[in-house]
């Protein structure tokens, strides 16, 4: 959609990915881990930073690693491998968010 109004595909990709990350963060704050999202605006900003870094890192590195293993090593079709990679990275992202990004106030930091 952004490219149709003259935005370069690289910038459009970055904006689309970041908007998806922000959308997910807001949903997690309001629904998934609402019981853990108390505190100051600074606390929320730190959670957002941790979420951005971990979600981006896990998604990029994880998808590359899993695709290499599944396509390069196990010779799966790329579409099937991509679906599996997305599922595996989703699980990893959830675990990282649960244990670190949205950790309970009672959990050690």
Phi and psi restraints in degrees (range 20) as a CNS / XPLOR table:
assign (resid 1 and name C) (resid 2 and name N)
       (resid 2 and name CA) (resid 2 and name C) 1.0 -65.6 20.0 2
assign (resid 2 and name N) (resid 2 and name CA)
       (resid 2 and name C) (resid 3 and name N) 1.0 -37.0 20.0 2
assign (resid 2 and name C) (resid 3 and name N)
       (resid 3 and name CA) (resid 3 and name C) 1.0 -66.4 20.0 2
assign (resid 3 and name N) (resid 3 and name CA)
       (resid 3 and name C) (resid 4 and name N) 1.0 -27.1 20.0 2
assign (resid 3 and name C) (resid 4 and name N)
       (resid 4 and name CA) (resid 4 and name C) 1.0 -70.6 20.0 2
assign (resid 4 and name N) (resid 4 and name CA)
       (resid 4 and name C) (resid 5 and name N) 1.0 -14.6 20.0 2
assign (resid 4 and name C) (resid 5 and name N)
       (resid 5 and name CA) (resid 5 and name C) 1.0 -109.5 20.0 2
assign (resid 5 and name N) (resid 5 and name CA)
       (resid 5 and name C) (resid 6 and name N) 1.0 18.5 20.0 2
assign (resid 5 and name C) (resid 6 and name N)
       (resid 6 and name CA) (resid 6 and name C) 1.0 96.5 20.0 2
assign (resid 6 and name N) (resid 6 and name CA)
       (resid 6 and name C) (resid 7 and name N) 1.0 3.0 20.0 2
assign (resid 6 and name C) (resid 7 and name N)
       (resid 7 and name CA) (resid 7 and name C) 1.0 -78.8 20.0 2
assign (resid 7 and name N) (resid 7 and name CA)
       (resid 7 and name C) (resid 8 and name N) 1.0 136.0 20.0 2
assign (resid 7 and name C) (resid 8 and name N)
       (resid 8 and name CA) (resid 8 and name C) 1.0 -61.8 20.0 2
assign (resid 8 and name N) (resid 8 and name CA)
       (resid 8 and name C) (resid 9 and name N) 1.0 151.1 20.0 2
assign (resid 8 and name C) (resid 9 and name N)
       (resid 9 and name CA) (resid 9 and name C) 1.0 -63.8 20.0 2
assign (resid 9 and name N) (resid 9 and name CA)
       (resid 9 and name C) (resid 10 and name N) 1.0 -31.7 20.0 2
assign (resid 9 and name C) (resid 10 and name N)
       (resid 10 and name CA) (resid 10 and name C) 1.0 -67.9 20.0 2
assign (resid 10 and name N) (resid 10 and name CA)
       (resid 10 and name C) (resid 11 and name N) 1.0 -47.2 20.0 2
assign (resid 10 and name C) (resid 11 and name N)
       (resid 11 and name CA) (resid 11 and name C) 1.0 -66.5 20.0 2
assign (resid 11 and name N) (resid 11 and name CA)
       (resid 11 and name C) (resid 12 and name N) 1.0 -39.8 20.0 2
assign (resid 11 and name C) (resid 12 and name N)
       (resid 12 and name CA) (resid 12 and name C) 1.0 -61.5 20.0 2
assign (resid 12 and name N) (resid 12 and name CA)
       (resid 12 and name C) (resid 13 and name N) 1.0 -40.1 20.0 2
assign (resid 12 and name C) (resid 13 and name N)
       (resid 13 and name CA) (resid 13 and name C) 1.0 -64.4 20.0 2
assign (resid 13 and name N) (resid 13 and name CA)
       (resid 13 and name C) (resid 14 and name N) 1.0 -48.1 20.0 2
assign (resid 13 and name C) (resid 14 and name N)
       (resid 14 and name CA) (resid 14 and name C) 1.0 -60.2 20.0 2
assign (resid 14 and name N) (resid 14 and name CA)
       (resid 14 and name C) (resid 15 and name N) 1.0 -43.8 20.0 2
assign (resid 14 and name C) (resid 15 and name N)
       (resid 15 and name CA) (resid 15 and name C) 1.0 -66.0 20.0 2
assign (resid 15 and name N) (resid 15 and name CA)
       (resid 15 and name C) (resid 16 and name N) 1.0 -39.0 20.0 2
assign (resid 15 and name C) (resid 16 and name N)
       (resid 16 and name CA) (resid 16 and name C) 1.0 -65.7 20.0 2
assign (resid 16 and name N) (resid 16 and name CA)
       (resid 16 and name C) (resid 17 and name N) 1.0 -44.7 20.0 2
assign (resid 16 and name C) (resid 17 and name N)
       (resid 17 and name CA) (resid 17 and name C) 1.0 -64.2 20.0 2
assign (resid 17 and name N) (resid 17 and name CA)
       (resid 17 and name C) (resid 18 and name N) 1.0 -47.0 20.0 2
assign (resid 17 and name C) (resid 18 and name N)
       (resid 18 and name CA) (resid 18 and name C) 1.0 -64.3 20.0 2
assign (resid 18 and name N) (resid 18 and name CA)
       (resid 18 and name C) (resid 19 and name N) 1.0 -37.3 20.0 2
assign (resid 18 and name C) (resid 19 and name N)
       (resid 19 and name CA) (resid 19 and name C) 1.0 -66.4 20.0 2
assign (resid 19 and name N) (resid 19 and name CA)
       (resid 19 and name C) (resid 20 and name N) 1.0 -36.2 20.0 2
assign (resid 19 and name C) (resid 20 and name N)
       (resid 20 and name CA) (resid 20 and name C) 1.0 -65.6 20.0 2
assign (resid 20 and name N) (resid 20 and name CA)
       (resid 20 and name C) (resid 21 and name N) 1.0 -42.5 20.0 2
assign (resid 20 and name C) (resid 21 and name N)
       (resid 21 and name CA) (resid 21 and name C) 1.0 -61.9 20.0 2
assign (resid 21 and name N) (resid 21 and name CA)
       (resid 21 and name C) (resid 22 and name N) 1.0 -46.9 20.0 2
assign (resid 21 and name C) (resid 22 and name N)
       (resid 22 and name CA) (resid 22 and name C) 1.0 -63.0 20.0 2
assign (resid 22 and name N) (resid 22 and name CA)
       (resid 22 and name C) (resid 23 and name N) 1.0 -41.0 20.0 2
assign (resid 22 and name C) (resid 23 and name N)
       (resid 23 and name CA) (resid 23 and name C) 1.0 -59.6 20.0 2
assign (resid 23 and name N) (resid 23 and name CA)
       (resid 23 and name C) (resid 24 and name N) 1.0 -47.8 20.0 2
assign (resid 23 and name C) (resid 24 and name N)
       (resid 24 and name CA) (resid 24 and name C) 1.0 -61.6 20.0 2
assign (resid 24 and name N) (resid 24 and name CA)
       (resid 24 and name C) (resid 25 and name N) 1.0 -41.7 20.0 2
assign (resid 24 and name C) (resid 25 and name N)
       (resid 25 and name CA) (resid 25 and name C) 1.0 -60.0 20.0 2
assign (resid 25 and name N) (resid 25 and name CA)
       (resid 25 and name C) (resid 26 and name N) 1.0 -47.0 20.0 2
assign (resid 25 and name C) (resid 26 and name N)
       (resid 26 and name CA) (resid 26 and name C) 1.0 -61.4 20.0 2
assign (resid 26 and name N) (resid 26 and name CA)
       (resid 26 and name C) (resid 27 and name N) 1.0 -43.1 20.0 2
assign (resid 26 and name C) (resid 27 and name N)
       (resid 27 and name CA) (resid 27 and name C) 1.0 -63.5 20.0 2
assign (resid 27 and name N) (resid 27 and name CA)
       (resid 27 and name C) (resid 28 and name N) 1.0 -40.5 20.0 2
assign (resid 27 and name C) (resid 28 and name N)
       (resid 28 and name CA) (resid 28 and name C) 1.0 -64.9 20.0 2
assign (resid 28 and name N) (resid 28 and name CA)
       (resid 28 and name C) (resid 29 and name N) 1.0 -41.1 20.0 2
assign (resid 28 and name C) (resid 29 and name N)
       (resid 29 and name CA) (resid 29 and name C) 1.0 -62.7 20.0 2
assign (resid 29 and name N) (resid 29 and name CA)
       (resid 29 and name C) (resid 30 and name N) 1.0 -40.3 20.0 2
assign (resid 29 and name C) (resid 30 and name N)
       (resid 30 and name CA) (resid 30 and name C) 1.0 -90.2 20.0 2
assign (resid 30 and name N) (resid 30 and name CA)
       (resid 30 and name C) (resid 31 and name N) 1.0 -22.8 20.0 2
assign (resid 30 and name C) (resid 31 and name N)
       (resid 31 and name CA) (resid 31 and name C) 1.0 -128.3 20.0 2
assign (resid 31 and name N) (resid 31 and name CA)
       (resid 31 and name C) (resid 32 and name N) 1.0 -58.4 20.0 2
assign (resid 31 and name C) (resid 32 and name N)
       (resid 32 and name CA) (resid 32 and name C) 1.0 -62.5 20.0 2
assign (resid 32 and name N) (resid 32 and name CA)
       (resid 32 and name C) (resid 33 and name N) 1.0 -52.4 20.0 2
assign (resid 32 and name C) (resid 33 and name N)
       (resid 33 and name CA) (resid 33 and name C) 1.0 -121.1 20.0 2
assign (resid 33 and name N) (resid 33 and name CA)
       (resid 33 and name C) (resid 34 and name N) 1.0 38.9 20.0 2
assign (resid 33 and name C) (resid 34 and name N)
       (resid 34 and name CA) (resid 34 and name C) 1.0 -58.2 20.0 2
assign (resid 34 and name N) (resid 34 and name CA)
       (resid 34 and name C) (resid 35 and name N) 1.0 -31.9 20.0 2
assign (resid 34 and name C) (resid 35 and name N)
       (resid 35 and name CA) (resid 35 and name C) 1.0 -70.4 20.0 2
assign (resid 35 and name N) (resid 35 and name CA)
       (resid 35 and name C) (resid 36 and name N) 1.0 -13.3 20.0 2
assign (resid 35 and name C) (resid 36 and name N)
       (resid 36 and name CA) (resid 36 and name C) 1.0 -108.7 20.0 2
assign (resid 36 and name N) (resid 36 and name CA)
       (resid 36 and name C) (resid 37 and name N) 1.0 0.8 20.0 2
assign (resid 36 and name C) (resid 37 and name N)
       (resid 37 and name CA) (resid 37 and name C) 1.0 -103.7 20.0 2
assign (resid 37 and name N) (resid 37 and name CA)
       (resid 37 and name C) (resid 38 and name N) 1.0 46.2 20.0 2
assign (resid 37 and name C) (resid 38 and name N)
       (resid 38 and name CA) (resid 38 and name C) 1.0 -98.0 20.0 2
assign (resid 38 and name N) (resid 38 and name CA)
       (resid 38 and name C) (resid 39 and name N) 1.0 166.0 20.0 2
assign (resid 38 and name C) (resid 39 and name N)
       (resid 39 and name CA) (resid 39 and name C) 1.0 121.2 20.0 2
assign (resid 39 and name N) (resid 39 and name CA)
       (resid 39 and name C) (resid 40 and name N) 1.0 -168.0 20.0 2
assign (resid 39 and name C) (resid 40 and name N)
       (resid 40 and name CA) (resid 40 and name C) 1.0 -81.7 20.0 2
assign (resid 40 and name N) (resid 40 and name CA)
       (resid 40 and name C) (resid 41 and name N) 1.0 173.7 20.0 2
assign (resid 40 and name C) (resid 41 and name N)
       (resid 41 and name CA) (resid 41 and name C) 1.0 -64.4 20.0 2
assign (resid 41 and name N) (resid 41 and name CA)
       (resid 41 and name C) (resid 42 and name N) 1.0 -32.1 20.0 2
assign (resid 41 and name C) (resid 42 and name N)
       (resid 42 and name CA) (resid 42 and name C) 1.0 -62.5 20.0 2
assign (resid 42 and name N) (resid 42 and name CA)
       (resid 42 and name C) (resid 43 and name N) 1.0 -42.6 20.0 2
assign (resid 42 and name C) (resid 43 and name N)
       (resid 43 and name CA) (resid 43 and name C) 1.0 -60.2 20.0 2
assign (resid 43 and name N) (resid 43 and name CA)
       (resid 43 and name C) (resid 44 and name N) 1.0 -44.0 20.0 2
assign (resid 43 and name C) (resid 44 and name N)
       (resid 44 and name CA) (resid 44 and name C) 1.0 -64.5 20.0 2
assign (resid 44 and name N) (resid 44 and name CA)
       (resid 44 and name C) (resid 45 and name N) 1.0 -39.6 20.0 2
assign (resid 44 and name C) (resid 45 and name N)
       (resid 45 and name CA) (resid 45 and name C) 1.0 -64.9 20.0 2
assign (resid 45 and name N) (resid 45 and name CA)
       (resid 45 and name C) (resid 46 and name N) 1.0 -39.4 20.0 2
assign (resid 45 and name C) (resid 46 and name N)
       (resid 46 and name CA) (resid 46 and name C) 1.0 -66.6 20.0 2
assign (resid 46 and name N) (resid 46 and name CA)
       (resid 46 and name C) (resid 47 and name N) 1.0 -39.2 20.0 2
assign (resid 46 and name C) (resid 47 and name N)
       (resid 47 and name CA) (resid 47 and name C) 1.0 -62.4 20.0 2
assign (resid 47 and name N) (resid 47 and name CA)
       (resid 47 and name C) (resid 48 and name N) 1.0 -42.9 20.0 2
assign (resid 47 and name C) (resid 48 and name N)
       (resid 48 and name CA) (resid 48 and name C) 1.0 -62.1 20.0 2
assign (resid 48 and name N) (resid 48 and name CA)
       (resid 48 and name C) (resid 49 and name N) 1.0 -42.7 20.0 2
assign (resid 48 and name C) (resid 49 and name N)
       (resid 49 and name CA) (resid 49 and name C) 1.0 -62.4 20.0 2
assign (resid 49 and name N) (resid 49 and name CA)
       (resid 49 and name C) (resid 50 and name N) 1.0 -47.9 20.0 2
assign (resid 49 and name C) (resid 50 and name N)
       (resid 50 and name CA) (resid 50 and name C) 1.0 -60.7 20.0 2
assign (resid 50 and name N) (resid 50 and name CA)
       (resid 50 and name C) (resid 51 and name N) 1.0 -41.1 20.0 2
assign (resid 50 and name C) (resid 51 and name N)
       (resid 51 and name CA) (resid 51 and name C) 1.0 -64.0 20.0 2
assign (resid 51 and name N) (resid 51 and name CA)
       (resid 51 and name C) (resid 52 and name N) 1.0 -45.2 20.0 2
assign (resid 51 and name C) (resid 52 and name N)
       (resid 52 and name CA) (resid 52 and name C) 1.0 -59.8 20.0 2
assign (resid 52 and name N) (resid 52 and name CA)
       (resid 52 and name C) (resid 53 and name N) 1.0 -47.5 20.0 2
assign (resid 52 and name C) (resid 53 and name N)
       (resid 53 and name CA) (resid 53 and name C) 1.0 -66.5 20.0 2
assign (resid 53 and name N) (resid 53 and name CA)
       (resid 53 and name C) (resid 54 and name N) 1.0 -48.0 20.0 2
assign (resid 53 and name C) (resid 54 and name N)
       (resid 54 and name CA) (resid 54 and name C) 1.0 -71.9 20.0 2
assign (resid 54 and name N) (resid 54 and name CA)
       (resid 54 and name C) (resid 55 and name N) 1.0 -42.8 20.0 2
assign (resid 54 and name C) (resid 55 and name N)
       (resid 55 and name CA) (resid 55 and name C) 1.0 -62.9 20.0 2
assign (resid 55 and name N) (resid 55 and name CA)
       (resid 55 and name C) (resid 56 and name N) 1.0 -45.1 20.0 2
assign (resid 55 and name C) (resid 56 and name N)
       (resid 56 and name CA) (resid 56 and name C) 1.0 -63.0 20.0 2
assign (resid 56 and name N) (resid 56 and name CA)
       (resid 56 and name C) (resid 57 and name N) 1.0 -46.5 20.0 2
assign (resid 56 and name C) (resid 57 and name N)
       (resid 57 and name CA) (resid 57 and name C) 1.0 -63.5 20.0 2
assign (resid 57 and name N) (resid 57 and name CA)
       (resid 57 and name C) (resid 58 and name N) 1.0 -49.3 20.0 2
assign (resid 57 and name C) (resid 58 and name N)
       (resid 58 and name CA) (resid 58 and name C) 1.0 -63.2 20.0 2
assign (resid 58 and name N) (resid 58 and name CA)
       (resid 58 and name C) (resid 59 and name N) 1.0 -42.9 20.0 2
assign (resid 58 and name C) (resid 59 and name N)
       (resid 59 and name CA) (resid 59 and name C) 1.0 -65.6 20.0 2
assign (resid 59 and name N) (resid 59 and name CA)
       (resid 59 and name C) (resid 60 and name N) 1.0 -45.3 20.0 2
assign (resid 59 and name C) (resid 60 and name N)
       (resid 60 and name CA) (resid 60 and name C) 1.0 -72.6 20.0 2
assign (resid 60 and name N) (resid 60 and name CA)
       (resid 60 and name C) (resid 61 and name N) 1.0 -55.9 20.0 2
assign (resid 60 and name C) (resid 61 and name N)
       (resid 61 and name CA) (resid 61 and name C) 1.0 -64.5 20.0 2
assign (resid 61 and name N) (resid 61 and name CA)
       (resid 61 and name C) (resid 62 and name N) 1.0 -42.6 20.0 2
assign (resid 61 and name C) (resid 62 and name N)
       (resid 62 and name CA) (resid 62 and name C) 1.0 -64.2 20.0 2
assign (resid 62 and name N) (resid 62 and name CA)
       (resid 62 and name C) (resid 63 and name N) 1.0 -45.0 20.0 2
assign (resid 62 and name C) (resid 63 and name N)
       (resid 63 and name CA) (resid 63 and name C) 1.0 -63.5 20.0 2
assign (resid 63 and name N) (resid 63 and name CA)
       (resid 63 and name C) (resid 64 and name N) 1.0 -41.0 20.0 2
assign (resid 63 and name C) (resid 64 and name N)
       (resid 64 and name CA) (resid 64 and name C) 1.0 -63.2 20.0 2
assign (resid 64 and name N) (resid 64 and name CA)
       (resid 64 and name C) (resid 65 and name N) 1.0 -45.4 20.0 2
assign (resid 64 and name C) (resid 65 and name N)
       (resid 65 and name CA) (resid 65 and name C) 1.0 -63.2 20.0 2
assign (resid 65 and name N) (resid 65 and name CA)
       (resid 65 and name C) (resid 66 and name N) 1.0 -50.0 20.0 2
assign (resid 65 and name C) (resid 66 and name N)
       (resid 66 and name CA) (resid 66 and name C) 1.0 -64.7 20.0 2
assign (resid 66 and name N) (resid 66 and name CA)
       (resid 66 and name C) (resid 67 and name N) 1.0 -38.6 20.0 2
assign (resid 66 and name C) (resid 67 and name N)
       (resid 67 and name CA) (resid 67 and name C) 1.0 -64.2 20.0 2
assign (resid 67 and name N) (resid 67 and name CA)
       (resid 67 and name C) (resid 68 and name N) 1.0 -40.7 20.0 2
assign (resid 67 and name C) (resid 68 and name N)
       (resid 68 and name CA) (resid 68 and name C) 1.0 -61.7 20.0 2
assign (resid 68 and name N) (resid 68 and name CA)
       (resid 68 and name C) (resid 69 and name N) 1.0 -44.5 20.0 2
assign (resid 68 and name C) (resid 69 and name N)
       (resid 69 and name CA) (resid 69 and name C) 1.0 -69.3 20.0 2
assign (resid 69 and name N) (resid 69 and name CA)
       (resid 69 and name C) (resid 70 and name N) 1.0 -44.2 20.0 2
assign (resid 69 and name C) (resid 70 and name N)
       (resid 70 and name CA) (resid 70 and name C) 1.0 -78.7 20.0 2
assign (resid 70 and name N) (resid 70 and name CA)
       (resid 70 and name C) (resid 71 and name N) 1.0 -39.1 20.0 2
assign (resid 70 and name C) (resid 71 and name N)
       (resid 71 and name CA) (resid 71 and name C) 1.0 -88.5 20.0 2
assign (resid 71 and name N) (resid 71 and name CA)
       (resid 71 and name C) (resid 72 and name N) 1.0 -52.6 20.0 2
assign (resid 71 and name C) (resid 72 and name N)
       (resid 72 and name CA) (resid 72 and name C) 1.0 -69.8 20.0 2
assign (resid 72 and name N) (resid 72 and name CA)
       (resid 72 and name C) (resid 73 and name N) 1.0 -39.4 20.0 2
assign (resid 72 and name C) (resid 73 and name N)
       (resid 73 and name CA) (resid 73 and name C) 1.0 -92.4 20.0 2
assign (resid 73 and name N) (resid 73 and name CA)
       (resid 73 and name C) (resid 74 and name N) 1.0 -45.7 20.0 2
assign (resid 73 and name C) (resid 74 and name N)
       (resid 74 and name CA) (resid 74 and name C) 1.0 -98.3 20.0 2
assign (resid 74 and name N) (resid 74 and name CA)
       (resid 74 and name C) (resid 75 and name N) 1.0 -5.1 20.0 2
assign (resid 74 and name C) (resid 75 and name N)
       (resid 75 and name CA) (resid 75 and name C) 1.0 59.7 20.0 2
assign (resid 75 and name N) (resid 75 and name CA)
       (resid 75 and name C) (resid 76 and name N) 1.0 35.4 20.0 2
assign (resid 75 and name C) (resid 76 and name N)
       (resid 76 and name CA) (resid 76 and name C) 1.0 -75.6 20.0 2
assign (resid 76 and name N) (resid 76 and name CA)
       (resid 76 and name C) (resid 77 and name N) 1.0 157.6 20.0 2
assign (resid 76 and name C) (resid 77 and name N)
       (resid 77 and name CA) (resid 77 and name C) 1.0 -64.8 20.0 2
assign (resid 77 and name N) (resid 77 and name CA)
       (resid 77 and name C) (resid 78 and name N) 1.0 141.7 20.0 2
assign (resid 77 and name C) (resid 78 and name N)
       (resid 78 and name CA) (resid 78 and name C) 1.0 -55.8 20.0 2
assign (resid 78 and name N) (resid 78 and name CA)
       (resid 78 and name C) (resid 79 and name N) 1.0 -38.3 20.0 2
assign (resid 78 and name C) (resid 79 and name N)
       (resid 79 and name CA) (resid 79 and name C) 1.0 -64.0 20.0 2
assign (resid 79 and name N) (resid 79 and name CA)
       (resid 79 and name C) (resid 80 and name N) 1.0 -45.7 20.0 2
assign (resid 79 and name C) (resid 80 and name N)
       (resid 80 and name CA) (resid 80 and name C) 1.0 -64.3 20.0 2
assign (resid 80 and name N) (resid 80 and name CA)
       (resid 80 and name C) (resid 81 and name N) 1.0 -44.2 20.0 2
assign (resid 80 and name C) (resid 81 and name N)
       (resid 81 and name CA) (resid 81 and name C) 1.0 -62.4 20.0 2
assign (resid 81 and name N) (resid 81 and name CA)
       (resid 81 and name C) (resid 82 and name N) 1.0 -38.8 20.0 2
assign (resid 81 and name C) (resid 82 and name N)
       (resid 82 and name CA) (resid 82 and name C) 1.0 -65.6 20.0 2
assign (resid 82 and name N) (resid 82 and name CA)
       (resid 82 and name C) (resid 83 and name N) 1.0 -43.1 20.0 2
assign (resid 82 and name C) (resid 83 and name N)
       (resid 83 and name CA) (resid 83 and name C) 1.0 -61.8 20.0 2
assign (resid 83 and name N) (resid 83 and name CA)
       (resid 83 and name C) (resid 84 and name N) 1.0 -42.7 20.0 2
assign (resid 83 and name C) (resid 84 and name N)
       (resid 84 and name CA) (resid 84 and name C) 1.0 -64.9 20.0 2
assign (resid 84 and name N) (resid 84 and name CA)
       (resid 84 and name C) (resid 85 and name N) 1.0 -40.7 20.0 2
assign (resid 84 and name C) (resid 85 and name N)
       (resid 85 and name CA) (resid 85 and name C) 1.0 -62.5 20.0 2
assign (resid 85 and name N) (resid 85 and name CA)
       (resid 85 and name C) (resid 86 and name N) 1.0 -43.3 20.0 2
assign (resid 85 and name C) (resid 86 and name N)
       (resid 86 and name CA) (resid 86 and name C) 1.0 -61.9 20.0 2
assign (resid 86 and name N) (resid 86 and name CA)
       (resid 86 and name C) (resid 87 and name N) 1.0 -44.9 20.0 2
assign (resid 86 and name C) (resid 87 and name N)
       (resid 87 and name CA) (resid 87 and name C) 1.0 -62.6 20.0 2
assign (resid 87 and name N) (resid 87 and name CA)
       (resid 87 and name C) (resid 88 and name N) 1.0 -45.7 20.0 2
assign (resid 87 and name C) (resid 88 and name N)
       (resid 88 and name CA) (resid 88 and name C) 1.0 -63.9 20.0 2
assign (resid 88 and name N) (resid 88 and name CA)
       (resid 88 and name C) (resid 89 and name N) 1.0 -42.2 20.0 2
assign (resid 88 and name C) (resid 89 and name N)
       (resid 89 and name CA) (resid 89 and name C) 1.0 -67.6 20.0 2
assign (resid 89 and name N) (resid 89 and name CA)
       (resid 89 and name C) (resid 90 and name N) 1.0 -34.3 20.0 2
assign (resid 89 and name C) (resid 90 and name N)
       (resid 90 and name CA) (resid 90 and name C) 1.0 -62.3 20.0 2
assign (resid 90 and name N) (resid 90 and name CA)
       (resid 90 and name C) (resid 91 and name N) 1.0 -42.8 20.0 2
assign (resid 90 and name C) (resid 91 and name N)
       (resid 91 and name CA) (resid 91 and name C) 1.0 -64.0 20.0 2
assign (resid 91 and name N) (resid 91 and name CA)
       (resid 91 and name C) (resid 92 and name N) 1.0 -46.3 20.0 2
assign (resid 91 and name C) (resid 92 and name N)
       (resid 92 and name CA) (resid 92 and name C) 1.0 -60.9 20.0 2
assign (resid 92 and name N) (resid 92 and name CA)
       (resid 92 and name C) (resid 93 and name N) 1.0 -44.1 20.0 2
assign (resid 92 and name C) (resid 93 and name N)
       (resid 93 and name CA) (resid 93 and name C) 1.0 -61.5 20.0 2
assign (resid 93 and name N) (resid 93 and name CA)
       (resid 93 and name C) (resid 94 and name N) 1.0 -40.3 20.0 2
assign (resid 93 and name C) (resid 94 and name N)
       (resid 94 and name CA) (resid 94 and name C) 1.0 -62.9 20.0 2
assign (resid 94 and name N) (resid 94 and name CA)
       (resid 94 and name C) (resid 95 and name N) 1.0 -45.5 20.0 2
assign (resid 94 and name C) (resid 95 and name N)
       (resid 95 and name CA) (resid 95 and name C) 1.0 -64.1 20.0 2
assign (resid 95 and name N) (resid 95 and name CA)
       (resid 95 and name C) (resid 96 and name N) 1.0 -42.9 20.0 2
assign (resid 95 and name C) (resid 96 and name N)
       (resid 96 and name CA) (resid 96 and name C) 1.0 -63.7 20.0 2
assign (resid 96 and name N) (resid 96 and name CA)
       (resid 96 and name C) (resid 97 and name N) 1.0 -43.1 20.0 2
assign (resid 96 and name C) (resid 97 and name N)
       (resid 97 and name CA) (resid 97 and name C) 1.0 -64.1 20.0 2
assign (resid 97 and name N) (resid 97 and name CA)
       (resid 97 and name C) (resid 98 and name N) 1.0 -42.1 20.0 2
assign (resid 97 and name C) (resid 98 and name N)
       (resid 98 and name CA) (resid 98 and name C) 1.0 -65.2 20.0 2
assign (resid 98 and name N) (resid 98 and name CA)
       (resid 98 and name C) (resid 99 and name N) 1.0 -41.7 20.0 2
assign (resid 98 and name C) (resid 99 and name N)
       (resid 99 and name CA) (resid 99 and name C) 1.0 -87.7 20.0 2
assign (resid 99 and name N) (resid 99 and name CA)
       (resid 99 and name C) (resid 100 and name N) 1.0 -26.2 20.0 2
assign (resid 99 and name C) (resid 100 and name N)
       (resid 100 and name CA) (resid 100 and name C) 1.0 -125.4 20.0 2
assign (resid 100 and name N) (resid 100 and name CA)
       (resid 100 and name C) (resid 101 and name N) 1.0 -51.4 20.0 2
assign (resid 100 and name C) (resid 101 and name N)
       (resid 101 and name CA) (resid 101 and name C) 1.0 -67.1 20.0 2
assign (resid 101 and name N) (resid 101 and name CA)
       (resid 101 and name C) (resid 102 and name N) 1.0 -50.4 20.0 2
assign (resid 101 and name C) (resid 102 and name N)
       (resid 102 and name CA) (resid 102 and name C) 1.0 -110.3 20.0 2
assign (resid 102 and name N) (resid 102 and name CA)
       (resid 102 and name C) (resid 103 and name N) 1.0 36.3 20.0 2
assign (resid 102 and name C) (resid 103 and name N)
       (resid 103 and name CA) (resid 103 and name C) 1.0 -60.0 20.0 2
assign (resid 103 and name N) (resid 103 and name CA)
       (resid 103 and name C) (resid 104 and name N) 1.0 151.1 20.0 2
assign (resid 103 and name C) (resid 104 and name N)
       (resid 104 and name CA) (resid 104 and name C) 1.0 -65.2 20.0 2
assign (resid 104 and name N) (resid 104 and name CA)
       (resid 104 and name C) (resid 105 and name N) 1.0 148.3 20.0 2
assign (resid 104 and name C) (resid 105 and name N)
       (resid 105 and name CA) (resid 105 and name C) 1.0 -60.7 20.0 2
assign (resid 105 and name N) (resid 105 and name CA)
       (resid 105 and name C) (resid 106 and name N) 1.0 -23.0 20.0 2
assign (resid 105 and name C) (resid 106 and name N)
       (resid 106 and name CA) (resid 106 and name C) 1.0 -85.3 20.0 2
assign (resid 106 and name N) (resid 106 and name CA)
       (resid 106 and name C) (resid 107 and name N) 1.0 -12.9 20.0 2
assign (resid 106 and name C) (resid 107 and name N)
       (resid 107 and name CA) (resid 107 and name C) 1.0 -76.1 20.0 2
assign (resid 107 and name N) (resid 107 and name CA)
       (resid 107 and name C) (resid 108 and name N) 1.0 147.8 20.0 2
assign (resid 107 and name C) (resid 108 and name N)
       (resid 108 and name CA) (resid 108 and name C) 1.0 -65.1 20.0 2
assign (resid 108 and name N) (resid 108 and name CA)
       (resid 108 and name C) (resid 109 and name N) 1.0 145.7 20.0 2
